[in-house]
Amino acid sequence: MNNPLLLHHDQIYLDALRNGDRSLIEKIYTENASQVAAFVQKNGGSAEDAADLFQDVLCTLYRQAQDGFQLRCPFSAFLFQVCKRRWFNVLRGAKNKFKFNENLDNISSDMAEQIDDFEHRALQEQLFFEKFTELGPACQEILTLSWQENDQTQKRFSLQEVASKTGRTYDYVRKKISECRDRLMQLVTTDPKFKELT
């Protein structure tokens, strides 16, 4: 959903992550990390587990913000609920017998829907990167460069720029990018997890 009327004013925090706004990013840590740490430690984890979880969720938020993810609910509540879910999944995945001490259903249906969407996108992203690592080094290098932005133009590198950076010809890069994208899509779409995520 990209309707600006539905955006929450806390979208500024996603924009801060996307744009590297240090003061707002520090505020995110100051206002949220201790709550997540207390929750994780109350539910069988360590301070290090909490820090890793918090960092992982922020990295996912950053990547999704880069792709246009928009917030329709309060940022702190959203962040905390995502962290809770992720920690619950860690406990469940570890076949941990530890009793979970929080109610996950105590949120609005709008927030639950947005969290589900966020986590679904995160799983798609995870599958994509899993399959990306199965590509050969040349494909990884060329695709990575083709997705990066040129700091001067704020646009993705052109094929000519990719060719120049890799020391290859334009024609080679153009053909190789097409082959690599096709191979990546084949790897993603033939994985059994792909059907679950579509």
C-alpha angles and dihedrals in degrees: 000000000000099000107137090207090066095050117116117228087241087074083100088079093056088046089051091053092047094047098038095243100178097196094053092042089053088050089053090055094042095049100039116022096075093052091052091046092052091049095048093046091048088054103051103282136111132240087257091053089052093049091049092047093048092048092047092052092047090050090051090048090051093052093046091047087055087056094050103267108166130202120236097174139041111303098223093050091046093048092048093048092050090050090049092051093046092049091048088053090050091053093045092046092052089054085236115178090208112127112242109235101201136071111238094189097065095101136092119270090242092056092044089052092049092047090050090051091048093049092045090054090047090055091049089050091049091053091048093052092044089057093041089062089056091064120095121263094258092054092046092050096046096044092046092052092046090056096047125094124239105238092219100048099028087223130108116275112271120236088254090055091048089050091050094048093049097041092239132122123266092242092051092050093046092051094041094050090053092048093046094049090049091049092048092050090049091051092048098044095046093052111103090230090062093072090051090053098048 
